[in-house]
Amino acid sequence: MNAGEKLHIRKVTSTGLIRACRRYLAQDPISNVLPLGDLYSPLFEVSDVYCAVETARVIGVCAIYRAFLKPSVVLGAAVQKVKEALAKKAIGAISDEFVSLCPPEEVDLYKDYSTILRDHREQQMVANPPRQIDCGGINVEKVKENGLELLSEFYEARTEAWVPIQFRAGPYYCVKRDGKIVSAAGVHLVTPQIAQLGNIITDEAYRNQGFATACTNALVTDLASKGRIISLFVRADNEPAIHIYKKLGFHKARDISFLLLRKNK
């Protein structure tokens, strides 16, 4: 920032500011995938988004996604001073524990205002375009509106990273046995530029049969047909999953730190 120029942090509510933030983040949709997704329905309905404005220009964005039990704070790409101001604003709007997914070099942004309770390494993988593979004739179904209850029943027993509102973000695919879902894959968010996969899960009794691969293959084929970059986060030590994603045309884009934090009182 130049001397004399004042930085303003604003809550994003107006249509004009939403569009300006989208344009800013869409310059690098891979690095900005999470806050960019929070600016689109349905995630925007359950998110608080803030932007940094200088001389009427957006120069940074952060979002607090509030659909899960613990809110999730994510920052878009910006210069260090802007990130510091946005992180301070976001943490000020949180009452206790929260989650953040960020590049390892951003971890220190949170240390003045919160305590790290847990930290593990993930990586962002990207396919543009993905590679279609032969899944051996496994029958994969696209989940329709009348299947949402069955999908929720499957996820609620196996992950905390699911709320039904995510079904409105984009497609979900599944494999069924005896009328029940045993494997599924879907999205956390979809924007015009990029889609973020999530909740790729197979019931323990049905693993190692290629079901997750088949669901993911159908999902990425659907998303890529609309010209989107496909992104996902995976634990860095999850070699079986990484192997599958590489078969589907994904490559590592960057390291990610998954943080569980508690706000300092």
C-alpha positions as CSV (number, residue, x, y, z in Angstrom):
1,M,0.0,0.0,0.0
2,N,1.2,3.5,-0.7
3,A,1.6,6.0,2.0
4,G,-1.6,7.8,2.9
5,E,-3.9,5.2,1.4
6,K,-6.3,3.7,3.9
7,L,-7.3,0.1,4.0
8,H,-11.0,-0.6,4.7
9,I,-12.4,-4.0,5.7
10,R,-16.0,-4.4,4.6
11,K,-18.6,-7.1,4.9
12,V,-19.6,-8.3,1.5
13,T,-23.4,-7.9,1.1
14,S,-24.2,-5.8,-2.0
15,T,-24.4,-7.2,-5.5
16,G,-21.7,-4.9,-6.7
17,L,-19.2,-5.9,-4.0
18,I,-20.0,-9.6,-4.5
19,R,-19.2,-9.3,-8.2
20,A,-16.0,-7.3,-7.5
21,C,-14.8,-9.9,-5.1
22,R,-15.6,-12.7,-7.5
23,R,-13.6,-11.0,-10.2
24,Y,-10.6,-10.5,-7.9
25,L,-10.5,-14.1,-6.8
26,A,-11.2,-15.5,-10.3
27,Q,-7.8,-14.2,-11.4
28,D,-6.3,-17.3,-9.6
29,P,-9.2,-19.7,-9.1
30,I,-6.9,-22.5,-7.9
31,S,-5.3,-20.7,-5.0
32,N,-8.6,-18.9,-4.2
33,V,-10.9,-21.9,-4.7
34,L,-12.4,-21.8,-1.1
35,P,-13.2,-18.1,-0.7
36,L,-14.4,-18.0,-4.3
37,G,-16.8,-20.8,-3.7
38,D,-18.2,-19.0,-0.6
39,L,-19.2,-16.2,-2.8
40,Y,-21.6,-18.4,-4.8
41,S,-25.0,-19.9,-3.8
42,P,-25.7,-21.9,-1.8
43,L,-22.5,-21.4,0.3
44,F,-22.9,-17.6,0.4
45,E,-26.1,-18.2,2.4
46,V,-24.2,-19.7,5.3
47,S,-21.0,-17.6,5.0
48,D,-19.7,-14.3,6.2
49,V,-17.4,-12.8,3.6
50,Y,-15.2,-9.8,4.2
51,C,-13.1,-7.9,1.7
52,A,-10.2,-5.4,1.9
53,V,-10.8,-2.3,-0.2
54,E,-8.2,0.4,-1.1
55,T,-9.0,3.4,-3.3
56,A,-12.3,1.7,-4.3
57,R,-10.5,-1.6,-5.4
58,V,-10.8,-5.0,-3.8
59,I,-7.4,-6.2,-2.8
60,G,-8.2,-9.1,-0.6
61,V,-11.0,-11.4,0.5
62,C,-11.7,-13.8,3.5
63,A,-14.6,-16.0,4.2
64,I,-16.1,-17.7,7.3
65,Y,-18.1,-20.7,6.3
66,R,-20.6,-21.4,9.1
67,A,-22.5,-24.5,8.1
68,F,-20.4,-27.0,10.0
69,L,-20.2,-27.3,13.8
70,K,-17.0,-25.3,13.8
71,P,-16.7,-22.3,11.4
72,S,-14.1,-22.4,8.7
73,V,-11.9,-19.4,7.9
74,V,-10.2,-19.1,4.5
75,L,-8.2,-16.3,3.0
76,G,-7.8,-15.4,-0.7
77,A,-4.4,-14.4,-2.2
78,A,-3.3,-11.0,-1.1
79,V,-0.2,-9.1,0.1
80,Q,0.9,-9.9,3.7
81,K,-0.5,-6.7,5.4
82,V,-3.9,-7.3,3.8
83,K,-4.0,-10.9,4.9
84,E,-3.1,-9.9,8.4
85,A,-6.0,-7.4,8.5
86,L,-8.5,-9.9,7.1
87,A,-7.4,-12.7,9.5
88,K,-7.8,-10.3,12.5
89,K,-11.3,-9.4,11.3
90,A,-12.3,-13.0,10.8
91,I,-11.1,-14.2,14.1
92,G,-12.8,-11.3,15.8
93,A,-16.1,-12.6,14.4
94,I,-15.6,-16.1,15.9
95,S,-16.4,-17.1,19.5
96,D,-14.3,-20.2,20.2
97,E,-12.8,-23.0,18.1
98,F,-12.6,-22.8,14.3
99,V,-10.9,-24.5,11.3
100,S,-8.7,-23.0,8.7
101,L,-7.2,-24.5,5.5
102,C,-4.3,-22.4,4.3
103,P,-0.8,-22.7,2.7
104,P,1.8,-23.5,5.4
105,E,3.4,-20.1,5.1
106,E,0.1,-18.5,6.3
107,V,-0.1,-20.4,9.6
108,D,1.6,-17.6,11.5
109,L,-1.2,-15.2,10.5
110,Y,-3.4,-16.9,13.2
111,K,-0.9,-17.1,16.0
112,D,-1.4,-13.6,17.5
113,Y,-5.1,-14.2,18.0
114,S,-5.6,-18.0,18.4
115,T,-3.9,-21.2,19.6
116,I,-3.3,-24.1,17.2
117,L,-4.9,-27.3,18.7
118,R,-4.2,-29.6,15.8
119,D,-2.4,-29.4,12.5
120,H,-2.0,-31.9,9.7
121,R,-0.7,-31.5,6.1
122,E,-2.9,-31.9,3.0
123,Q,-2.3,-31.2,-0.6
124,Q,-4.4,-29.5,-3.2
125,M,-4.7,-31.6,-6.4
126,V,-6.0,-30.2,-9.7
127,A,-7.2,-31.8,-13.0
128,N,-7.7,-29.6,-16.1
129,P,-9.0,-31.6,-17.8
130,P,-9.4,-34.9,-15.9
131,R,-8.7,-38.3,-17.5
132,Q,-11.6,-40.7,-18.0
133,I,-10.8,-44.3,-17.0
134,D,-12.4,-47.7,-17.4
135,C,-14.1,-48.6,-14.1
136,G,-15.1,-52.2,-15.1
137,G,-18.8,-51.6,-15.6
138,I,-19.6,-50.5,-12.1
139,N,-23.1,-49.1,-12.1
140,V,-22.9,-45.5,-10.9
141,E,-26.0,-43.3,-10.3
142,K,-26.3,-39.6,-10.2
143,V,-28.1,-38.7,-6.9
144,K,-31.4,-37.0,-7.6
145,E,-33.5,-34.7,-5.3
146,N,-35.5,-37.6,-4.1
147,G,-32.3,-39.4,-3.1
148,L,-31.1,-36.7,-0.7
149,E,-32.4,-38.3,2.4
150,L,-30.6,-41.6,1.5
151,L,-27.4,-39.6,0.8
152,S,-27.6,-37.8,4.1
153,E,-28.1,-41.0,5.9
154,F,-24.9,-42.4,4.3
155,Y,-22.8,-39.3,5.1
156,E,-24.0,-38.5,8.6
157,A,-22.8,-41.9,9.8
158,R,-19.3,-41.4,8.3
159,T,-18.2,-37.8,8.2
160,E,-18.6,-34.4,9.9
161,A,-17.9,-32.6,6.6
162,W,-21.4,-32.9,5.3
163,V,-24.5,-30.7,5.4
164,P,-27.4,-31.1,3.0
165,I,-27.0,-27.6,1.7
166,Q,-23.9,-28.9,-0.2
167,F,-26.2,-31.0,-2.4
168,R,-27.4,-27.7,-3.9
169,A,-23.9,-26.8,-4.9
170,G,-23.4,-29.4,-7.6
171,P,-23.7,-33.1,-8.6
172,Y,-23.3,-36.2,-6.4
173,Y,-22.8,-39.7,-7.7
174,C,-23.1,-43.0,-5.8
175,V,-23.0,-46.8,-6.0
176,K,-25.8,-48.7,-4.3
177,R,-26.1,-52.2,-3.0
178,D,-29.5,-53.6,-1.8
179,G,-31.0,-50.2,-2.1
180,K,-28.5,-48.5,0.1
181,I,-25.6,-46.2,-0.8
182,V,-22.3,-47.8,-0.2
183,S,-20.0,-45.3,-1.9
184,A,-20.4,-41.6,-2.9
185,A,-18.6,-38.6,-4.3
186,G,-19.7,-35.0,-4.6
187,V,-18.7,-31.4,-4.4
188,H,-18.1,-28.8,-1.7
189,L,-18.6,-26.0,-4.1
190,V,-18.9,-25.2,-7.8
191,T,-18.1,-21.8,-9.5
192,P,-18.0,-20.9,-13.2
193,Q,-14.2,-21.4,-13.1
194,I,-13.6,-24.3,-10.7
195,A,-15.2,-27.1,-8.7
196,Q,-14.0,-28.5,-5.4
197,L,-14.6,-32.2,-4.9
198,G,-15.5,-33.5,-1.4
199,N,-17.0,-36.3,0.6
200,I,-15.5,-39.1,-1.5
201,I,-16.3,-42.0,0.9
202,T,-16.9,-45.7,0.7
203,D,-18.4,-47.9,3.4
204,E,-15.7,-50.0,5.1
205,A,-17.4,-53.2,4.1
206,Y,-17.3,-52.3,0.4
207,R,-13.8,-50.9,0.0
208,N,-11.1,-52.0,-2.5
209,Q,-13.7,-52.8,-5.2
210,G,-13.2,-49.6,-7.2
211,F,-16.5,-47.9,-6.1
212,A,-14.9,-44.6,-5.0
213,T,-12.9,-44.5,-8.3
214,A,-16.0,-45.1,-10.3
215,C,-18.0,-42.4,-8.5
216,T,-15.2,-39.9,-8.8
217,N,-14.7,-40.7,-12.5
218,A,-18.4,-40.0,-13.2
219,L,-18.3,-36.8,-11.1
220,V,-15.2,-35.3,-12.8
221,T,-16.5,-36.2,-16.2
222,D,-19.7,-34.3,-15.5
223,L,-18.0,-31.2,-14.1
224,A,-15.3,-31.1,-16.8
225,S,-17.9,-31.2,-19.5
226,K,-18.9,-27.7,-18.4
227,G,-15.3,-26.5,-18.8
228,R,-14.4,-26.2,-15.1
229,I,-11.0,-26.9,-13.5
230,I,-11.4,-29.7,-11.0
231,S,-9.8,-29.3,-7.5
232,L,-9.7,-31.4,-4.3
233,F,-7.8,-31.6,-1.0
234,V,-6.4,-34.8,0.3
235,R,-4.3,-35.7,3.3
236,A,-0.7,-35.8,2.2
237,D,-0.2,-39.3,3.8
238,N,-3.3,-40.8,2.0
239,E,-1.3,-42.6,-0.7
240,P,-4.1,-44.9,-1.9
241,A,-6.4,-41.9,-2.6
242,I,-3.5,-39.9,-4.2
243,H,-2.8,-42.9,-6.5
244,I,-6.4,-42.9,-7.6
245,Y,-6.5,-39.2,-8.2
246,K,-3.4,-39.4,-10.3
247,K,-5.0,-42.1,-12.5
248,L,-7.8,-39.6,-13.0
249,G,-5.4,-36.9,-14.3
250,F,-4.9,-35.0,-11.0
251,H,-1.5,-33.4,-10.1
252,K,-0.3,-31.7,-7.0
253,A,-0.8,-27.9,-7.1
254,R,0.3,-26.9,-3.6
255,D,0.6,-27.9,0.1
256,I,-2.2,-27.1,2.5
257,S,-2.2,-27.0,6.3
258,F,-5.4,-28.1,8.0
259,L,-5.6,-26.2,11.3
260,L,-7.9,-26.6,14.3
261,L,-7.6,-23.5,16.4
262,R,-9.1,-21.8,19.4
263,K,-9.6,-18.1,19.6
264,N,-7.5,-16.5,22.4
265,K,-9.7,-14.9,25.1
